């Protein structure tokens, strides 16, 4: 079962679903993935960290295997934190977390969310009418 967080813009509009999982595109493509997702702060931090780590590795004169391992660890960290970065980016763009839904497929998750949402609205309308 996959966990999805649901985010909606504060002014109303379409909900966005972020799946909580390791992101292979973020792991493989790193800074390109950050730019594609418009995570400019994350991209700036990634570039600054890459420059600092590169300088540190150059000064310490580590072997190429050690450098490759460090780069692999940094990319793995990005892959693990990709969903969190995406959520933070949505928050900065005016979206708010409205629900957390668990399901096997994306369609199941969307259906469950919208059923739950319509039930809440119906209960609210009934309560206001009473």
C-alpha positions in Angstrom: 0.0 0.0 0.0 1.2 3.4 -0.9 0.8 6.6 1.2 -0.2 9.8 -0.6 -0.4 13.3 0.8 -3.1 15.5 -0.7 -2.5 19.2 -1.2 -5.0 21.8 -2.3 -4.5 25.5 -3.1 -5.7 27.9 -0.4 -8.0 29.7 -2.8 -9.6 26.5 -4.1 -8.7 24.5 -7.2 -7.5 21.1 -8.1 -5.9 18.9 -5.5 -2.4 17.5 -6.0 -1.3 14.1 -4.8 2.3 13.4 -3.6 3.3 9.8 -3.3 5.5 9.0 -0.3 8.2 6.8 -1.8 11.8 6.8 -3.0 12.1 8.8 -6.2 14.2 7.2 -8.9 14.1 10.2 -11.2 15.4 12.4 -8.3 18.1 9.9 -7.6 19.3 9.5 -11.2 18.8 13.1 -12.5 19.3 15.1 -9.3 19.5 18.8 -10.2 17.5 18.3 -13.4 14.7 16.8 -11.3 14.8 19.7 -8.9 14.6 22.2 -11.8 11.8 20.3 -13.5 9.8 20.4 -10.2 10.5 24.1 -9.9 12.2 23.5 -6.5 14.6 26.5 -7.0 15.7 26.7 -3.3 16.5 22.9 -3.3 18.4 23.3 -6.6 20.4 26.3 -5.2 21.3 24.3 -2.1 22.2 21.2 -4.2 24.5 23.3 -6.3 26.1 24.9 -3.3 26.6 21.6 -1.6 28.1 20.1 -4.8 30.6 22.9 -5.0 31.6 22.7 -1.4 31.8 18.9 -1.5 33.8 19.0 -4.7 36.3 21.5 -3.2 36.6 19.4 -0.1 37.2 16.3 -2.1 39.7 18.0 -4.3 41.6 19.3 -1.3 41.6 16.0 0.5 42.6 14.1 -2.7 40.4 11.1 -2.1 40.4 8.2 -4.5 37.9 8.2 -7.3 36.0 5.3 -5.7 35.5 7.3 -2.5 34.3 10.3 -4.5 31.9 8.2 -6.5 30.6 6.7 -3.2 30.0 10.1 -1.7 28.2 11.3 -4.8 26.1 8.1 -4.7 25.2 8.8 -1.1 24.2 12.4 -1.9 22.0 11.3 -4.7 20.4 8.5 -2.6 19.6 11.2 0.0 17.9 13.3 -2.7 15.9 10.3 -3.8 14.8 9.6 -0.3 13.9 13.2 0.4 12.2 13.9 -2.9 8.6 13.7 -1.6 9.4 16.0 1.3 11.0 18.5 -1.1 7.9 18.3 -3.3 5.6 18.9 -0.4 7.7 21.8 0.8 7.6 23.3 -2.7 3.8 23.0 -2.8 3.6 24.7 0.6 5.7 27.6 -0.6 3.4 27.9 -3.7 0.3 28.3 -1.5 -0.9 24.7 -1.2 -1.9 23.2 2.1 -2.0 19.6 3.3 -5.6 18.5 3.4 -5.5 14.8 3.7 -3.3 11.6 3.8 -4.7 8.7 1.9 -3.5 5.1 1.6 -4.2 2.9 -1.4 -2.8 0.4 -3.9 -3.3 2.5 -7.1 -3.5 6.2 -7.8 -7.1 5.8 -9.0 -8.0 4.1 -5.7 -6.4 6.9 -3.7 -8.2 9.7 -5.7 -11.5 7.9 -5.4 -11.1 7.5 -1.6 -10.1 11.1 -1.1 -13.0 12.5 -3.1 -15.5 10.2 -1.5 -14.2 11.2 1.9 -14.3 14.9 0.9 -17.8 14.8 -0.4 -19.0 13.0 2.8 -17.4 15.8 4.9 -19.1 18.5 2.8 -22.5 16.7 3.0 -22.2 16.4 6.8 -21.3 20.0 7.1 -24.2 21.1 5.0 -26.6 18.9 7.0 -25.2 20.3 10.3 -25.7 23.9 9.0 -29.2 23.1 7.9 -30.2 21.7 11.3 
